[in-house]
């Protein structure tokens, strides 16, 4: 009796019977872990951008380079620290605020990276900004970019 | 928090940002040595904050004054 059903069972297993097409699923990610990764990634990108700016300014002796970077990056410094604190405390308000904090910080890094004296963008920069973009997608224009 | 709850977090974080493997390793080390509280405290990387503070200071200091 059981032997009669074995081919059916085997066929089901081979064709993902009853479960629909077996396409890869996006893994379910813990929001805190994801935001932690996003904030630390943007912080690392900010630090790298600031270092590149300072190196360019020092090598050329041109303080206007430092000033241009400072105009873009200094406001984002406090934004990143606020985002890091929000990940640490993780209240509901923090969780709502984080996407816009990330968006604001990532925008500053993007702007700094586009300055003419900056080195070419790296894969790390591209991937990090992509991660920040995905995590800040819920921050809409009506939010003002940062709260 | 135990390993059963920590492990999915670690895997998720690595999948989300592979470049953070080093940070995740520190998180595991902190958890092994001090439990969940130590792991929580390790979430903010002191080295990164120090680097940011140094860069912040450098951005505010004119080149000619160094």
N, CA and C atoms of all chains as a GROMACS GRO file, in nm:
protein
  639
    1UNK      N    1   0.083  -0.121   0.000
    1UNK     CA    2   0.000   0.000   0.000
    1UNK      C    3   0.086   0.126   0.000
    2UNK      N    4   0.181   0.128   0.093
    2UNK     CA    5   0.268   0.246   0.102
    2UNK      C    6   0.348   0.264  -0.026
    3UNK      N    7   0.388   0.148  -0.083
    3UNK     CA    8   0.466   0.152  -0.206
    3UNK      C    9   0.395   0.220  -0.319
    4UNK      N   10   0.264   0.217  -0.319
    4UNK     CA   11   0.188   0.281  -0.427
    4UNK      C   12   0.200   0.433  -0.421
    5UNK      N   13   0.218   0.486  -0.301
    5UNK     CA   14   0.223   0.633  -0.287
    5UNK      C   15   0.365   0.690  -0.296
    6UNK      N   16   0.463   0.600  -0.287
    6UNK     CA   17   0.601   0.651  -0.288
    6UNK      C   18   0.634   0.733  -0.412
    7UNK      N   19   0.596   0.686  -0.533
    7UNK     CA   20   0.628   0.770  -0.651
    7UNK      C   21   0.562   0.908  -0.643
    8UNK      N   22   0.440   0.913  -0.586
    8UNK     CA   23   0.371   1.042  -0.574
    8UNK      C   24   0.446   1.134  -0.479
    9UNK      N   25   0.488   1.076  -0.366
    9UNK     CA   26   0.564   1.154  -0.268
    9UNK      C   27   0.695   1.203  -0.330
   10UNK      N   28   0.762   1.114  -0.401
   10UNK     CA   29   0.888   1.153  -0.464
   10UNK      C   30   0.868   1.264  -0.565
   11UNK      N   31   0.758   1.252  -0.644
   11UNK     CA   32   0.729   1.355  -0.743
   11UNK      C   33   0.700   1.489  -0.675
   12UNK      N   34   0.625   1.482  -0.566
   12UNK     CA   35   0.594   1.604  -0.490
   12UNK      C   36   0.722   1.671  -0.440
   13UNK      N   37   0.812   1.590  -0.384
   13UNK     CA   38   0.936   1.646  -0.332
   13UNK      C   39   1.018   1.708  -0.444
   14UNK      N   40   1.019   1.642  -0.559
   14UNK     CA   41   1.100   1.690  -0.671
   14UNK      C   42   1.045   1.819  -0.730
   15UNK      N   43   0.914   1.839  -0.721
   15UNK     CA   44   0.854   1.957  -0.786
   15UNK      C   45   0.801   2.057  -0.684
   16UNK      N   46   0.841   2.045  -0.556
   16UNK     CA   47   0.793   2.134  -0.450
   16UNK      C   48   0.640   2.134  -0.448
   17UNK      N   49   0.582   2.012  -0.455
   17UNK     CA   50   0.438   1.994  -0.462
   17UNK      C   51   0.368   2.066  -0.347
   18UNK      N   52   0.269   2.148  -0.381
   18UNK     CA   53   0.188   2.215  -0.280
   18UNK      C   54   0.252   2.339  -0.223
   19UNK      N   55   0.378   2.362  -0.248
   19UNK     CA   56   0.442   2.479  -0.191
   19UNK      C   57   0.469   2.589  -0.291
   20UNK      N   58   0.422   2.569  -0.412
   20UNK     CA   59   0.445   2.668  -0.515
   20UNK      C   60   0.588   2.661  -0.562
   21UNK      N   61   0.628   2.751  -0.650
   21UNK     CA   62   0.765   2.749  -0.700
   21UNK      C   63   0.863   2.779  -0.589
   22UNK      N   64   0.974   2.704  -0.589
   22UNK     CA   65   1.071   2.723  -0.481
   22UNK      C   66   1.172   2.829  -0.521
   23UNK      N   67   1.136   2.954  -0.500
   23UNK     CA   68   1.227   3.064  -0.530
   23UNK      C   69   1.295   3.107  -0.401
   24UNK      N   70   1.417   3.161  -0.411
   24UNK     CA   71   1.484   3.206  -0.288
   24UNK      C   72   1.403   3.313  -0.218
   25UNK      N   73   1.396   3.303  -0.087
   25UNK     CA   74   1.321   3.401  -0.009
   25UNK      C   75   1.418   3.497   0.058
   26UNK      N   76   1.376   3.622   0.071
   26UNK     CA   77   1.456   3.717   0.148
   26UNK      C   78   1.450   3.677   0.295
   27UNK      N   79   1.566   3.660   0.359
   27UNK     CA   80   1.560   3.615   0.499
   27UNK      C   81   1.496   3.721   0.587
   28UNK      N   82   1.423   3.674   0.687
   28UNK     CA   83   1.363   3.768   0.782
   28UNK      C   84   1.474   3.821   0.872
   29UNK      N   85   1.487   3.951   0.878
   29UNK     CA   86   1.599   4.012   0.949
   29UNK      C   87   1.546   4.088   1.070
   30UNK      N   88   1.612   4.069   1.181
   30UNK     CA   89   1.576   4.141   1.302
   30UNK      C   90   1.599   4.291   1.279
   31UNK      N   91   1.499   4.376   1.306
   31UNK     CA   92   1.512   4.519   1.276
   31UNK      C   93   1.628   4.586   1.351
   32UNK      N   94   1.650   4.544   1.475
   32UNK     CA   95   1.758   4.605   1.553
   32UNK      C   96   1.894   4.572   1.492
   33UNK      N   97   1.913   4.446   1.457
   33UNK     CA   98   2.040   4.406   1.396
   33UNK      C   99   2.062   4.480   1.264
   34UNK      N  100   1.955   4.496   1.190
   34UNK     CA  101   1.965   4.563   1.061
   34UNK      C  102   2.001   4.711   1.078
   35UNK      N  103   1.936   4.777   1.172
   35UNK     CA  104   1.964   4.919   1.195
   35UNK      C  105   2.103   4.939   1.252
   36UNK      N  106   2.144   4.848   1.339
   36UNK     CA  107   2.280   4.856   1.393
   36UNK      C  108   2.382   4.850   1.279
   37UNK      N  109   2.360   4.755   1.189
   37UNK     CA  110   2.452   4.743   1.075
   37UNK      C  111   2.449   4.868   0.990
   38UNK      N  112   2.330   4.922   0.969
   38UNK     CA  113   2.318   5.042   0.886
   38UNK      C  114   2.387   5.163   0.947
   39UNK      N  115   2.366   5.184   1.075
   39UNK     CA  116   2.425   5.301   1.141
   39UNK      C  117   2.577   5.288   1.145
   40UNK      N  118   2.625   5.170   1.180
   40UNK     CA  119   2.770   5.155   1.188
   40UNK      C  120   2.834   5.166   1.049
   41UNK      N  121   2.765   5.117   0.949
   41UNK     CA  122   2.817   5.129   0.813
   41UNK      C  123   2.827   5.275   0.772
   42UNK      N  124   2.722   5.353   0.797
   42UNK     CA  125   2.724   5.495   0.760
   42UNK      C  126   2.830   5.569   0.842
   43UNK      N  127   2.845   5.531   0.970
   43UNK     CA  128   2.949   5.593   1.052
   43UNK      C  129   3.088   5.566   0.994
   44UNK      N  130   3.110   5.443   0.951
   44UNK     CA  131   3.240   5.409   0.891
   44UNK      C  132   3.262   5.485   0.761
   45UNK      N  133   3.157   5.500   0.683
   45UNK     CA  134   3.168   5.574   0.557
   45UNK      C  135   3.196   5.722   0.585
   46UNK      N  136   3.129   5.776   0.686
   46UNK     CA  137   3.152   5.916   0.724
   46UNK      C  138   3.298   5.936   0.764
   47UNK      N  139   3.347   5.845   0.846
   47UNK     CA  140   3.484   5.855   0.893
   47UNK      C  141   3.583   5.847   0.776
   48UNK      N  142   3.557   5.757   0.683
   48UNK     CA  143   3.645   5.742   0.567
   48UNK      C  144   3.640   5.866   0.479
   49UNK      N  145   3.521   5.921   0.460
   49UNK     CA  146   3.507   6.042   0.378
   49UNK      C  147   3.580   6.159   0.443
   50UNK      N  148   3.564   6.173   0.575
   50UNK     CA  149   3.631   6.282   0.646
   50UNK      C  150   3.783   6.268   0.636
   51UNK      N  151   3.832   6.146   0.652
   51UNK     CA  152   3.976   6.123   0.642
   51UNK      C  153   4.029   6.156   0.503
   52UNK      N  154   3.953   6.116   0.401
   52UNK     CA  155   3.995   6.145   0.263
   52UNK      C  156   3.998   6.295   0.239
   53UNK      N  157   3.900   6.366   0.293
   53UNK     CA  158   3.896   6.512   0.280
   53UNK      C  159   4.019   6.576   0.344
   54UNK      N  160   4.046   6.533   0.466
   54UNK     CA  161   4.157   6.593   0.540
   54UNK      C  162   4.290   6.564   0.469
   55UNK      N  163   4.304   6.442   0.418
   55UNK     CA  164   4.426   6.408   0.343
   55UNK      C  165   4.441   6.497   0.220
   56UNK      N  166   4.333   6.515   0.148
   56UNK     CA  167   4.338   6.598   0.027
   56UNK      C  168   4.374   6.742   0.062
   57UNK      N  169   4.317   6.791   0.171
   57UNK     CA  170   4.345   6.929   0.212
   57UNK      C  171   4.491   6.944   0.256
   58UNK      N  172   4.540   6.847   0.332
   58UNK     CA  173   4.677   6.856   0.383
   58UNK      C  174   4.779   6.842   0.269
   59UNK      N  175   4.752   6.752   0.176
   59UNK     CA  176   4.847   6.732   0.066
   59UNK      C  177   4.858   6.854  -0.023
   60UNK      N  178   4.745   6.921  -0.042
   60UNK     CA  179   4.746   7.038  -0.130
   60UNK      C  180   4.773   7.168  -0.054
   61UNK      N  181   4.760   7.161   0.079
   61UNK     CA  182   4.774   7.283   0.159
   61UNK      C  183   4.659   7.380   0.139
   62UNK      N  184   4.552   7.332   0.083
   62UNK     CA  185   4.438   7.418   0.050
   62UNK      C  186   4.330   7.402   0.156
   63UNK      N  187   4.317   7.502   0.240
   63UNK     CA  188   4.221   7.492   0.350
   63UNK      C  189   4.076   7.501   0.303
   64UNK      N  190   4.056   7.550   0.181
   64UNK     CA  191   3.917   7.557   0.132
   64UNK      C  192   3.861   7.415   0.111
   65UNK      N  193   3.948   7.319   0.085
   65UNK     CA  194   3.903   7.180   0.072
   65UNK      C  195   3.847   7.132   0.206
   66UNK      N  196   3.923   7.158   0.311
   66UNK     CA  197   3.874   7.120   0.445
   66UNK      C  198   3.742   7.188   0.475
   67UNK      N  199   3.734   7.317   0.438
   67UNK     CA  200   3.612   7.392   0.469
   67UNK      C  201   3.491   7.336   0.396
   68UNK      N  202   3.511   7.300   0.268
   68UNK     CA  203   3.400   7.243   0.190
   68UNK      C  204   3.353   7.113   0.253
   69UNK      N  205   3.447   7.030   0.294
   69UNK     CA  206   3.410   6.903   0.357
   69UNK      C  207   3.342   6.926   0.492
   70UNK      N  208   3.395   7.021   0.566
   70UNK     CA  209   3.338   7.049   0.698
   70UNK      C  210   3.193   7.095   0.685
   71UNK      N  211   3.166   7.178   0.584
   71UNK     CA  212   3.029   7.226   0.565
   71UNK      C  213   2.931   7.110   0.545
   72UNK      N  214   2.979   7.007   0.476
   72UNK     CA  215   2.891   6.894   0.444
   72UNK      C  216   2.889   6.791   0.557
   73UNK      N  217   3.007   6.762   0.611
   73UNK     CA  218   3.018   6.646   0.700
   73UNK      C  219   2.995   6.677   0.849
   74UNK      N  220   3.030   6.797   0.892
   74UNK     CA  221   3.016   6.825   1.036
   74UNK      C  222   2.872   6.812   1.086
   75UNK      N  223   2.773   6.863   1.014
   75UNK     CA  224   2.635   6.843   1.064
   75UNK      C  225   2.596   6.695   1.073
   76UNK      N  226   2.651   6.616   0.983
   76UNK     CA  227   2.616   6.473   0.982
   76UNK      C  228   2.679   6.398   1.098
   77UNK      N  229   2.787   6.451   1.155
   77UNK     CA  230   2.853   6.385   1.267
   77UNK      C  231   2.756   6.365   1.383
   78UNK      N  232   2.687   6.473   1.420
   78UNK     CA  233   2.593   6.463   1.531
   78UNK      C  234   2.472   6.377   1.495
   79UNK      N  235   2.435   6.380   1.369
   79UNK     CA  236   2.323   6.296   1.323
   79UNK      C  237   2.356   6.148   1.340
   80UNK      N  238   2.479   6.112   1.306
   80UNK     CA  239   2.520   5.972   1.319
   80UNK      C  240   2.526   5.930   1.466
   81UNK      N  241   2.578   6.019   1.550
   81UNK     CA  242   2.582   5.987   1.693
   81UNK      C  243   2.440   5.971   1.749
   82UNK      N  244   2.350   6.056   1.702
   82UNK     CA  245   2.210   6.044   1.747
   82UNK      C  246   2.151   5.911   1.700
   83UNK      N  247   2.186   5.871   1.579
   83UNK     CA  248   2.136   5.744   1.528
   83UNK      C  249   2.194   5.627   1.608
   84UNK      N  250   2.322   5.637   1.643
   84UNK     CA  251   2.384   5.530   1.723
   84UNK      C  252   2.318   5.520   1.861
   85UNK      N  253   2.290   5.635   1.920
   85UNK     CA  254   2.220   5.635   2.048
   85UNK      C  255   2.080   5.575   2.035
   86UNK      N  256   2.015   5.604   1.923
   86UNK     CA  257   1.879   5.553   1.902
   86UNK      C  258   1.880   5.400   1.888
   87UNK      N  259   1.983   5.348   1.823
   87UNK     CA  260   1.994   5.202   1.813
   87UNK      C  261   2.018   5.142   1.952
   88UNK      N  262   2.095   5.213   2.032
   88UNK     CA  263   2.128   5.162   2.164
   88UNK      C  264   2.006   5.162   2.257
   89UNK      N  265   1.930   5.271   2.256
   89UNK     CA  266   1.815   5.279   2.347
   89UNK      C  267   1.693   5.209   2.289
   90UNK      N  268   1.671   5.221   2.158
   90UNK     CA  269   1.573   5.139   2.084
   90UNK      C  270   1.430   5.153   2.138
   91UNK      N  271   1.390   5.274   2.168
   91UNK     CA  272   1.249   5.296   2.202
   91UNK      C  273   1.169   5.302   2.072
   92UNK      N  274   1.037   5.308   2.085
   92UNK     CA  275   0.954   5.316   1.965
   92UNK      C  276   0.982   5.446   1.889
   93UNK      N  277   1.001   5.555   1.964
   93UNK     CA  278   1.032   5.682   1.899
   93UNK      C  279   1.165   5.673   1.825
   94UNK      N  280   1.263   5.608   1.886
   94UNK     CA  281   1.393   5.588   1.821
   94UNK      C  282   1.376   5.514   1.690
   95UNK      N  283   1.298   5.407   1.695
   95UNK     CA  284   1.280   5.324   1.576
   95UNK      C  285   1.212   5.401   1.464
   96UNK      N  286   1.121   5.492   1.501
   96UNK     CA  287   1.055   5.573   1.400
   96UNK      C  288   1.148   5.680   1.343
   97UNK      N  289   1.240   5.725   1.426
   97UNK     CA  290   1.328   5.835   1.388
   97UNK      C  291   1.449   5.788   1.306
   98UNK      N  292   1.488   5.664   1.326
   98UNK     CA  293   1.612   5.616   1.266
   98UNK      C  294   1.619   5.625   1.114
   99UNK      N  295   1.514   5.590   1.041
   99UNK     CA  296   1.526   5.598   0.894
   99UNK      C  297   1.563   5.737   0.845
  100UNK      N  298   1.506   5.841   0.907
  100UNK     CA  299   1.537   5.977   0.861
  100UNK      C  300   1.676   6.022   0.906
  101UNK      N  301   1.719   5.975   1.022
  101UNK     CA  302   1.856   6.006   1.065
  101UNK      C  303   1.956   5.943   0.967
  102UNK      N  304   1.931   5.818   0.932
  102UNK     CA  305   2.019   5.749   0.837
  102UNK      C  306   2.018   5.818   0.701
  103UNK      N  307   1.900   5.857   0.658
  103UNK     CA  308   1.888   5.922   0.527
  103UNK      C  309   1.969   6.052   0.524
  104UNK      N  310   1.958   6.129   0.630
  104UNK     CA  311   2.030   6.256   0.638
  104UNK      C  312   2.181   6.234   0.638
  105UNK      N  313   2.225   6.137   0.718
  105UNK     CA  314   2.370   6.110   0.727
  105UNK      C  315   2.423   6.056   0.596
  106UNK      N  316   2.349   5.965   0.534
  106UNK     CA  317   2.393   5.907   0.406
  106UNK      C  318   2.397   6.014   0.298
  107UNK      N  319   2.305   6.108   0.302
  107UNK     CA  320   2.305   6.216   0.203
  107UNK      C  321   2.431   6.300   0.215
  108UNK      N  322   2.473   6.325   0.339
  108UNK     CA  323   2.595   6.403   0.361
  108UNK      C  324   2.718   6.329   0.307
  109UNK      N  325   2.723   6.198   0.334
  109UNK     CA  326   2.836   6.118   0.284
  109UNK      C  327   2.836   6.119   0.131
  110UNK      N  328   2.719   6.105   0.072
  110UNK     CA  329   2.708   6.106  -0.075
  110UNK      C  330   2.758   6.239  -0.131
  111UNK      N  331   2.716   6.347  -0.066
  111UNK     CA  332   2.756   6.481  -0.111
  111UNK      C  333   2.907   6.500  -0.099
  112UNK      N  334   2.963   6.453   0.012
  112UNK     CA  335   3.108   6.467   0.032
  112UNK      C  336   3.185   6.383  -0.071
  113UNK      N  337   3.136   6.262  -0.095
  113UNK     CA  338   3.205   6.173  -0.189
  113UNK      C  339   3.206   6.228  -0.330
  114UNK      N  340   3.110   6.316  -0.360
  114UNK     CA  341   3.099   6.371  -0.496
  114UNK      C  342   3.185   6.497  -0.515
  115UNK      N  343   3.248   6.545  -0.407
  115UNK     CA  344   3.332   6.664  -0.421
  115UNK      C  345   3.450   6.631  -0.514
  116UNK      N  346   3.493   6.729  -0.595
  116UNK     CA  347   3.587   6.699  -0.704
  116UNK      C  348   3.724   6.646  -0.660
  117UNK      N  349   3.767   6.681  -0.544
  117UNK     CA  350   3.900   6.638  -0.500
  117UNK      C  351   3.898   6.502  -0.430
  118UNK      N  352   3.780   6.442  -0.416
  118UNK     CA  353   3.770   6.313  -0.345
  118UNK      C  354   3.813   6.198  -0.435
  119UNK      N  355   3.868   6.091  -0.373
  119UNK     CA  356   3.906   5.974  -0.452
  119UNK      C  357   3.781   5.905  -0.508
  120UNK      N  358   3.801   5.821  -0.609
  120UNK     CA  359   3.685   5.752  -0.668
  120UNK      C  360   3.612   5.668  -0.564
  121UNK      N  361   3.482   5.656  -0.581
  121UNK     CA  362   3.402   5.576  -0.487
  121UNK      C  363   3.441   5.430  -0.490
  122UNK      N  364   3.436   5.367  -0.374
  122UNK     CA  365   3.472   5.227  -0.362
  122UNK      C  366   3.345   5.141  -0.356
  123UNK      N  367   3.367   5.010  -0.368
  123UNK     CA  368   3.253   4.917  -0.354
  123UNK      C  369   3.193   4.929  -0.215
  124UNK      N  370   3.279   4.953  -0.118
  124UNK     CA  371   3.230   4.967   0.020
  124UNK      C  372   3.135   5.087   0.031
  125UNK      N  373   3.176   5.196  -0.033
  125UNK     CA  374   3.092   5.316  -0.031
  125UNK      C  375   2.959   5.288  -0.101
  126UNK      N  376   2.967   5.228  -0.219
  126UNK     CA  377   2.846   5.201  -0.297
  126UNK      C  378   2.752   5.109  -0.219
  127UNK      N  379   2.806   5.001  -0.166
  127UNK     CA  380   2.722   4.904  -0.094
  127UNK      C  381   2.667   4.964   0.035
  128UNK      N  382   2.750   5.040   0.104
  128UNK     CA  383   2.705   5.101   0.229
  128UNK      C  384   2.593   5.200   0.207
  129UNK      N  385   2.605   5.280   0.102
  129UNK     CA  386   2.500   5.376   0.072
  129UNK      C  387   2.373   5.304   0.025
  130UNK      N  388   2.391   5.192  -0.043
  130UNK     CA  389   2.274   5.115  -0.085
  130UNK      C  390   2.201   5.059   0.036
  131UNK      N  391   2.277   5.012   0.133
  131UNK     CA  392   2.216   4.961   0.257
  131UNK      C  393   2.143   5.073   0.330
  132UNK      N  394   2.209   5.188   0.341
  132UNK     CA  395   2.145   5.303   0.409
  132UNK      C  396   2.019   5.346   0.335
  133UNK      N  397   2.025   5.343   0.203
  133UNK     CA  398   1.907   5.380   0.124
  133UNK      C  399   1.791   5.286   0.148
  134UNK      N  400   1.821   5.158   0.157
  134UNK     CA  401   1.713   5.060   0.181
  134UNK      C  402   1.654   5.080   0.320
  135UNK      N  403   1.740   5.107   0.418
  135UNK     CA  404   1.693   5.121   0.556
  135UNK      C  405   1.620   5.253   0.580
  136UNK      N  406   1.645   5.351   0.495
  136UNK     CA  407   1.581   5.482   0.515
  136UNK      C  408   1.465   5.504   0.420
  137UNK      N  409   1.424   5.398   0.353
  137UNK     CA  410   1.317   5.412   0.253
  137UNK      C  411   1.186   5.460   0.314
  138UNK      N  412   1.165   5.432   0.442
  138UNK     CA  413   1.039   5.474   0.504
  138UNK      C  414   1.040   5.620   0.546
  139UNK      N  415   1.155   5.687   0.532
  139UNK     CA  416   1.160   5.831   0.560
  139UNK      C  417   1.116   5.904   0.434
  140UNK      N  418   1.000   5.967   0.440
  140UNK     CA  419   0.946   6.033   0.322
  140UNK      C  420   0.987   6.179   0.320
  141UNK      N  421   0.961   6.244   0.208
  141UNK     CA  422   0.997   6.386   0.192
  141UNK      C  423   0.923   6.471   0.295
  142UNK      N  424   0.804   6.427   0.334
  142UNK     CA  425   0.726   6.506   0.432
  142UNK      C  426   0.788   6.500   0.570
  143UNK      N  427   0.875   6.399   0.589
  143UNK     CA  428   0.945   6.392   0.717
  143UNK      C  429   1.055   6.497   0.727
  144UNK      N  430   1.091   6.553   0.612
  144UNK     CA  431   1.195   6.656   0.610
  144UNK      C  432   1.335   6.600   0.608
  145UNK      N  433   1.348   6.470   0.586
  145UNK     CA  434   1.482   6.412   0.575
  145UNK      C  435   1.538   6.372   0.709
  146UNK      N  436   1.513   6.448   0.810
  146UNK     CA  437   1.559   6.411   0.944
  146UNK      C  438   1.466   6.475   1.046
  147UNK      N  439   1.445   6.405   1.152
  147UNK     CA  440   1.356   6.459   1.255
  147UNK      C  441   1.432   6.504   1.376
  148UNK      N  442   1.861   3.660   2.688
  148UNK     CA  443   1.908   3.626   2.554
  148UNK      C  444   1.998   3.503   2.563
  149UNK      N  445   1.982   3.413   2.471
  149UNK     CA  446   2.069   3.297   2.466
  149UNK      C  447   2.115   3.276   2.321
  150UNK      N  448   2.190   3.168   2.301
  150UNK     CA  449   2.245   3.146   2.167
  150UNK      C  450   2.135   3.128   2.063
  151UNK      N  451   2.023   3.069   2.106
  151UNK     CA  452   1.915   3.044   2.010
  151UNK      C  453   1.858   3.174   1.955
  152UNK      N  454   1.859   3.278   2.038
  152UNK     CA  455   1.807   3.407   1.990
  152UNK      C  456   1.918   3.492   1.930
  153UNK      N  457   2.041   3.473   1.980
  153UNK     CA  458   2.150   3.555   1.930
  153UNK      C  459   2.192   3.514   1.789
  154UNK      N  460   2.193   3.383   1.762
  154UNK     CA  461   2.245   3.334   1.635
  154UNK      C  462   2.169   3.391   1.514
  155UNK      N  463   2.035   3.391   1.515
  155UNK     CA  464   1.966   3.451   1.401
  155UNK      C  465   1.999   3.598   1.381
  156UNK      N  466   2.021   3.670   1.492
  156UNK     CA  467   2.059   3.811   1.482
  156UNK      C  468   2.192   3.826   1.410
  157UNK      N  469   2.284   3.740   1.449
  157UNK     CA  470   2.418   3.747   1.389
  157UNK      C  471   2.412   3.716   1.241
  158UNK      N  472   2.339   3.609   1.208
  158UNK     CA  473   2.329   3.569   1.066
  158UNK      C  474   2.262   3.680   0.985
  159UNK      N  475   2.157   3.739   1.041
  159UNK     CA  476   2.086   3.846   0.970
  159UNK      C  477   2.177   3.965   0.946
  160UNK      N  478   2.254   4.000   1.048
  160UNK     CA  479   2.342   4.117   1.035
  160UNK      C  480   2.450   4.092   0.932
  161UNK      N  481   2.505   3.971   0.930
  161UNK     CA  482   2.610   3.939   0.832
  161UNK      C  483   2.552   3.942   0.691
  162UNK      N  484   2.430   3.889   0.676
  162UNK     CA  485   2.367   3.890   0.544
  162UNK      C  486   2.339   4.032   0.499
  163UNK      N  487   2.303   4.117   0.594
  163UNK     CA  488   2.268   4.254   0.558
  163UNK      C  489   2.393   4.336   0.524
  164UNK      N  490   2.500   4.310   0.590
  164UNK     CA  491   2.620   4.390   0.568
  164UNK      C  492   2.744   4.303   0.588
  165UNK      N  493   2.786   4.234   0.483
  165UNK     CA  494   2.899   4.141   0.498
  165UNK      C  495   3.026   4.207   0.548
  166UNK      N  496   3.040   4.337   0.523
  166UNK     CA  497   3.164   4.404   0.565
  166UNK      C  498   3.173   4.419   0.716
  167UNK      N  499   3.066   4.384   0.785
  167UNK     CA  500   3.066   4.402   0.930
  167UNK      C  501   3.099   4.273   1.005
  168UNK      N  502   3.159   4.179   0.934
  168UNK     CA  503   3.191   4.053   1.000
  168UNK      C  504   3.280   4.076   1.122
  169UNK      N  505   3.374   4.171   1.109
  169UNK     CA  506   3.462   4.201   1.221
  169UNK      C  507   3.385   4.248   1.343
  170UNK      N  508   3.286   4.335   1.318
  170UNK     CA  509   3.204   4.385   1.429
  170UNK      C  510   3.122   4.274   1.492
  171UNK      N  511   3.072   4.184   1.408
  171UNK     CA  512   2.992   4.073   1.459
  171UNK      C  513   3.080   3.980   1.543
  172UNK      N  514   3.204   3.961   1.499
  172UNK     CA  515   3.296   3.877   1.576
  172UNK      C  516   3.317   3.936   1.716
  173UNK      N  517   3.327   4.069   1.722
  173UNK     CA  518   3.343   4.134   1.853
  173UNK      C  519   3.218   4.113   1.938
  174UNK      N  520   3.103   4.118   1.872
  174UNK     CA  521   2.977   4.099   1.943
  174UNK      C  522   2.972   3.958   2.003
  175UNK      N  523   3.014   3.859   1.925
  175UNK     CA  524   3.015   3.721   1.974
  175UNK      C  525   3.111   3.708   2.091
  176UNK      N  526   3.229   3.768   2.077
  176UNK     CA  527   3.329   3.760   2.184
  176UNK      C  528   3.276   3.824   2.312
  177UNK      N  529   3.208   3.938   2.296
  177UNK     CA  530   3.153   4.005   2.414
  177UNK      C  531   3.045   3.920   2.479
  178UNK      N  532   2.965   3.856   2.395
  178UNK     CA  533   2.858   3.772   2.450
  178UNK      C  534   2.915   3.653   2.525
  179UNK      N  535   3.020   3.593   2.466
  179UNK     CA  536   3.080   3.475   2.530
  179UNK      C  537   3.144   3.511   2.663
  180UNK      N  538   3.203   3.631   2.669
  180UNK     CA  539   3.275   3.667   2.792
  180UNK      C  540   3.183   3.725   2.898
  181UNK      N  541   3.082   3.800   2.856
  181UNK     CA  542   3.004   3.870   2.958
  181UNK      C  543   2.854   3.858   2.946
  182UNK      N  544   2.806   3.779   2.854
  182UNK     CA  545   2.661   3.764   2.841
  182UNK      C  546   2.596   3.878   2.766
  183UNK      N  547   2.464   3.882   2.776
  183UNK     CA  548   2.386   3.974   2.694
  183UNK      C  549   2.418   4.121   2.722
  184UNK      N  550   2.443   4.155   2.848
  184UNK     CA  551   2.470   4.295   2.880
  184UNK      C  552   2.599   4.343   2.814
  185UNK      N  553   2.702   4.259   2.817
  185UNK     CA  554   2.828   4.296   2.754
  185UNK      C  555   2.810   4.307   2.604
  186UNK      N  556   2.731   4.217   2.547
  186UNK     CA  557   2.708   4.222   2.403
  186UNK      C  558   2.636   4.350   2.366
  187UNK      N  559   2.542   4.391   2.448
  187UNK     CA  560   2.468   4.515   2.424
  187UNK      C  561   2.563   4.635   2.427
  188UNK      N  562   2.651   4.638   2.525
  188UNK     CA  563   2.744   4.749   2.536
  188UNK      C  564   2.840   4.754   2.419
  189UNK      N  565   2.862   4.638   2.355
  189UNK     CA  566   2.957   4.634   2.244
  189UNK      C  567   2.896   4.683   2.114
  190UNK      N  568   2.765   4.713   2.116
  190UNK     CA  569   2.700   4.752   1.992
  190UNK      C  570   2.759   4.881   1.935
  191UNK      N  571   2.798   4.973   2.022
  191UNK     CA  572   2.862   5.095   1.974
  191UNK      C  573   3.012   5.076   1.980
  192UNK      N  574   3.074   5.080   1.863
  192UNK     CA  575   3.216   5.051   1.855
  192UNK      C  576   3.299   5.168   1.905
  193UNK      N  577   3.374   5.152   2.014
  193UNK     CA  578   3.455   5.264   2.065
  193UNK      C  579   3.559   5.311   1.964
  194UNK      N  580   3.617   5.217   1.889
  194UNK     CA  581   3.720   5.257   1.791
  194UNK      C  582   3.661   5.348   1.685
  195UNK      N  583   3.542   5.313   1.642
  195UNK     CA  584   3.478   5.394   1.538
  195UNK      C  585   3.440   5.531   1.592
  196UNK      N  586   3.391   5.534   1.714
  196UNK     CA  587   3.356   5.664   1.773
  196UNK      C  588   3.481   5.749   1.792
  197UNK      N  589   3.592   5.687   1.831
  197UNK     CA  590   3.717   5.762   1.847
  197UNK      C  591   3.764   5.817   1.712
  198UNK      N  592   3.754   5.734   1.609
  198UNK     CA  593   3.795   5.779   1.475
  198UNK      C  594   3.707   5.895   1.429
  199UNK      N  595   3.579   5.885   1.458
  199UNK     CA  596   3.488   5.993   1.420
  199UNK      C  597   3.520   6.121   1.495
  200UNK      N  598   3.550   6.107   1.624
  200UNK     CA  599   3.582   6.226   1.704
  200UNK      C  600   3.708   6.293   1.652
  201UNK      N  601   3.808   6.213   1.616
  201UNK     CA  602   3.934   6.270   1.564
  201UNK      C  603   3.909   6.340   1.430
  202UNK      N  604   3.830   6.278   1.344
  202UNK     CA  605   3.800   6.339   1.214
  202UNK      C  606   3.718   6.466   1.231
  203UNK      N  607   3.626   6.462   1.326
  203UNK     CA  608   3.543   6.580   1.355
  203UNK      C  609   3.631   6.697   1.397
  204UNK      N  610   3.727   6.668   1.482
  204UNK     CA  611   3.819   6.773   1.529
  204UNK      C  612   3.905   6.825   1.414
  205UNK      N  613   3.953   6.732   1.330
  205UNK     CA  614   4.039   6.772   1.218
  205UNK      C  615   3.963   6.858   1.117
  206UNK      N  616   3.836   6.824   1.097
  206UNK     CA  617   3.755   6.903   1.003
  206UNK      C  618   3.734   7.046   1.052
  207UNK      N  619   3.742   7.064   1.184
  207UNK     CA  620   3.718   7.198   1.242
  207UNK      C  621   3.845   7.280   1.256
  208UNK      N  622   3.960   7.216   1.228
  208UNK     CA  623   4.087   7.285   1.249
  208UNK      C  624   4.148   7.327   1.114
  209UNK      N  625   4.165   7.456   1.090
  209UNK     CA  626   4.224   7.500   0.962
  209UNK      C  627   4.362   7.437   0.940
  210UNK      N  628   4.393   7.408   0.814
  210UNK     CA  629   4.519   7.342   0.778
  210UNK      C  630   4.640   7.422   0.828
  211UNK      N  631   4.634   7.553   0.813
  211UNK     CA  632   4.749   7.637   0.848
  211UNK      C  633   4.780   7.635   0.997
  212UNK      N  634   4.685   7.595   1.079
  212UNK     CA  635   4.705   7.601   1.223
  212UNK      C  636   4.757   7.468   1.280
  213UNK      N  637   4.794   7.372   1.194
  213UNK     CA  638   4.840   7.242   1.246
  213UNK      C  639   4.990   7.238   1.262
   0.00000   0.00000   0.00000
